Amino acid sequence: MSSRTDVSLTKKPVFVDVFAGCGALSLGLMQAGLQGKFAIERDKFAFATLQANLLSGAPQFKFDWPRWLPQEPTSIASVLRNHHDKLAALEGEVDVLVGGPPCQGFSSAGRRKHDDPRNKLFSSYLRLVDILRPKVVLIENVRGFTLDFTSTAGVKNYSRRLRDKLSARYNVFEELLDLSQFGVPQLRTRYFLIAIDAALSAANPFDLLNEQLPSFLRSLRLTAPVTSWAAISDLEISRGGKQASRDTPGFDEIRYTNPRTQFQKVMNAGATQLTDVRLARHSAEITERFREIIEISHAEGRLNTSISKELRAQFGLRKMALRVLDPDRPSPTVTSLPDDLLHYSEPRALTVRENARLQSFPDWFSFKGKYTTGGHLRKKEVPRFTQVANAVPPLVARAFGGMLATLFSTRRSSLRGIGLRRGSERRQQRVKILAEA
């Protein structure tokens, strides 16, 4: 075989991440041994986070970014319009195309809008599939992505439409997965689609994912499910106290000491200092209100679920989704609103870092941009809390990456065996010709 073929059999599987957000999916895939080529993300805050961690951050997890693509926030439409020829030249070199179109238009946590322009972005995703022709397409989205929408044009179902489009070229597999089974300390159900070239594998990749899951957890010495307490108890103010915020004057932050559980040790590995531990500035009145709500919720056994209508009326609250964490269970689904969740024992909302822990981000991974935003900017900006909430948990991405690495290594081992047999046949043929000469 040629030297080029030898390299193709041993190189890391290469992926491109579209709608990449802050880079959580890319991080997990790189941790599993895949190589990122580039990522597409249009929000300036989310891209700044991706850039800080996966372009100029830890050297072991970096994109092999092409020179023709500026390292800046951009849209998929812009990349398709301005770099079509460069993308076409990558045909056959990208093994995996990953990403999930923005989920706000589909999410049951908000108002689903079938006409939300973000819902149309997966059409651009399919154009990129046609150009790159990857061997695998991996898409993640919210459960609402699988639901029917009724519009003036009739009933629409985006997951069905996506499946039908990809089925022309790929074997398509879908699953709704409870992400807490991957060691993520959060009760989070997400839709995953894997479209896979039949030449790579005809088997259901989710079967391989489930088969590898026990060994994946053992390699990290984790047992699922992981509770909220096991995830964030080392960040209790009662342990390390508070200090002035290092990045926001006028705020306090948690002073960190050390991890106390195996999950915390896994998350803290490689971190020199903790970022994103800034505390919200609650007034004395709000702090006391939170203290009473936490006590009553524990007494009533109403944890991880919205506080009762009676309790809302008692405190004059209009917010419907306020929940107190249950320390003995994984958290509810993390959202982009920082006051949706209250700490299980301390009268406060969670920090960005605590939400990041519940999403299984490693502690060395730092976030950039505003902490929060509001009003009309909520549709235009992706601040830190939203970056965390929108992410594919890195532990889940890492498990998927391990499954994909196995598929590609198995395929390449098979090709190597074919090459060796063919090489042996060619040598035997040469010996025969020489003997007959």
TAPE-V265080 format. One record per backbone hydrogen bond with DSSP energy under -1.0 kcal/mol. NH is the residue of the N-H (numbers start at 1). CO is the residue of the C=O. E is the energy in kcal/mol with one decimal. If there is no record, write none. Layout:
NH&CO&E ; NH&CO&E
//
This chain:
6&2&-2.0 ; 7&3&-2.1 ; 8&4&-2.1 ; 9&5&-1.4 ; 10&7&-1.1 ; 11&7&-1.8 ; 15&35&-2.5 ; 16&96&-1.9 ; 17&38&-2.0 ; 18&98&-2.8 ; 20&40&-2.3 ; 23&20&-2.0 ; 27&23&-2.5 ; 28&24&-2.2 ; 29&25&-2.0 ; 30&26&-2.5 ; 31&27&-2.5 ; 32&28&-1.2 ; 33&30&-1.6 ; 34&29&-2.4 ; 35&13&-3.0 ; 37&15&-3.2 ; 40&17&-2.5 ; 47&43&-2.4 ; 48&44&-1.7 ; 49&45&-1.8 ; 50&46&-2.3 ; 51&47&-3.1 ; 52&48&-2.2 ; 53&49&-1.7 ; 54&50&-3.0 ; 55&51&-1.3 ; 56&51&-2.2 ; 61&58&-1.5 ; 63&54&-2.1 ; 64&36&-3.0 ; 65&63&-1.2 ; 69&66&-1.1 ; 72&70&-1.8 ; 74&41&-1.8 ; 79&75&-2.0 ; 80&76&-2.5 ; 81&77&-2.2 ; 82&78&-2.9 ; 83&79&-2.0 ; 87&83&-2.4 ; 88&84&-2.7 ; 89&85&-1.7 ; 90&87&-1.5 ; 91&88&-1.6 ; 92&132&-1.4 ; 93&90&-2.8 ; 95&14&-1.3 ; 96&14&-2.2 ; 97&136&-2.4 ; 98&16&-2.8 ; 99&138&-1.2 ; 106&103&-1.8 ; 107&103&-1.9 ; 113&105&-1.3 ; 116&113&-1.5 ; 119&116&-2.2 ; 120&117&-1.3 ; 121&118&-1.2 ; 123&120&-1.7 ; 125&121&-1.7 ; 126&122&-1.9 ; 127&123&-1.6 ; 128&124&-1.9 ; 129&125&-1.8 ; 130&126&-2.1 ; 131&127&-1.7 ; 132&128&-2.9 ; 133&129&-2.5 ; 136&95&-1.9 ; 137&195&-2.8 ; 138&97&-2.7 ; 139&193&-2.6 ; 141&191&-2.4 ; 145&142&-1.8 ; 146&143&-2.2 ; 147&144&-1.5 ; 149&156&-3.4 ; 151&154&-2.3 ; 154&151&-2.0 ; 156&149&-3.7 ; 159&145&-1.4 ; 161&157&-2.2 ; 162&158&-2.5 ; 163&159&-2.5 ; 164&160&-2.6 ; 165&161&-2.1 ; 166&162&-2.3 ; 167&163&-1.9 ; 169&166&-1.8 ; 170&166&-2.5 ; 171&196&-2.4 ; 173&194&-2.4 ; 175&192&-2.2 ; 177&190&-2.8 ; 179&188&-3.1 ; 181&178&-1.6 ; 182&179&-1.5 ; 183&180&-1.5 ; 184&179&-1.1 ; 186&184&-2.6 ; 187&331&-3.8 ; 188&186&-1.3 ; 190&177&-2.1 ; 191&141&-2.9 ; 192&175&-2.8 ; 193&139&-2.7 ; 194&173&-2.8 ; 195&137&-2.8 ; 196&171&-2.8 ; 197&135&-2.8 ; 200&197&-1.7 ; 201&197&-1.8 ; 207&204&-1.1 ; 209&205&-2.2 ; 210&206&-2.4 ; 211&207&-2.1 ; 212&208&-2.1 ; 213&209&-1.1 ; 216&212&-2.3 ; 217&213&-2.4 ; 218&214&-2.2 ; 219&215&-2.2 ; 221&218&-1.1 ; 222&217&-2.7 ; 228&329&-2.3 ; 229&327&-1.7 ; 231&227&-1.3 ; 232&228&-2.4 ; 233&229&-2.0 ; 235&232&-2.0 ; 236&233&-1.2 ; 239&236&-1.5 ; 240&236&-1.3 ; 241&237&-2.3 ; 243&253&-2.2 ; 245&251&-3.0 ; 251&248&-1.7 ; 253&243&-3.0 ; 254&277&-1.9 ; 255&241&-2.5 ; 265&261&-2.0 ; 266&262&-2.3 ; 267&263&-2.4 ; 268&264&-2.3 ; 271&268&-2.1 ; 279&252&-3.0 ; 282&280&-1.2 ; 287&283&-2.8 ; 288&284&-2.2 ; 289&285&-2.1 ; 290&286&-2.9 ; 291&287&-2.2 ; 292&288&-2.1 ; 293&289&-2.4 ; 294&290&-2.7 ; 295&291&-2.2 ; 296&292&-2.8 ; 297&293&-2.5 ; 298&294&-2.1 ; 299&295&-2.3 ; 300&296&-2.6 ; 302&297&-2.3 ; 304&324&-3.7 ; 307&322&-2.3 ; 312&308&-2.1 ; 313&309&-2.2 ; 314&310&-2.5 ; 315&311&-1.7 ; 317&312&-2.9 ; 323&340&-2.0 ; 325&342&-2.4 ; 329&326&-1.4 ; 331&185&-1.8 ; 340&337&-1.8 ; 342&323&-2.8 ; 343&348&-2.4 ; 348&346&-2.3 ; 353&276&-2.6 ; 355&351&-2.2 ; 356&352&-2.6 ; 357&353&-2.4 ; 358&354&-2.0 ; 360&357&-1.6 ; 361&356&-2.7 ; 363&267&-3.4 ; 365&362&-1.5 ; 377&374&-1.4 ; 378&375&-1.5 ; 379&376&-1.0 ; 380&377&-1.4 ; 381&377&-2.6 ; 384&370&-3.2 ; 385&371&-1.8 ; 387&383&-2.6 ; 388&384&-2.2 ; 389&385&-2.2 ; 390&386&-2.6 ; 397&393&-2.1 ; 398&394&-2.6 ; 399&395&-1.9 ; 400&396&-2.4 ; 401&397&-2.6 ; 402&398&-2.1 ; 403&399&-1.9 ; 404&400&-2.6 ; 405&401&-2.8 ; 406&402&-1.8 ; 407&403&-2.0 ; 408&404&-2.5 ; 409&405&-2.5 ; 410&406&-2.5 ; 411&407&-2.2 ; 412&408&-2.7 ; 413&409&-2.3 ; 414&410&-2.0 ; 415&411&-2.3 ; 416&412&-2.7 ; 417&413&-2.2 ; 418&414&-2.1 ; 419&415&-2.6 ; 420&416&-2.6 ; 421&417&-2.2 ; 422&418&-2.6 ; 423&419&-2.6 ; 424&420&-2.4 ; 425&421&-2.4 ; 426&422&-2.4 ; 427&423&-2.2 ; 428&424&-2.4 ; 429&425&-2.2 ; 430&426&-2.1 ; 431&427&-2.4 ; 432&428&-2.3 ; 433&429&-2.3 ; 434&430&-2.5 ; 435&431&-2.4 ; 436&432&-1.7
//
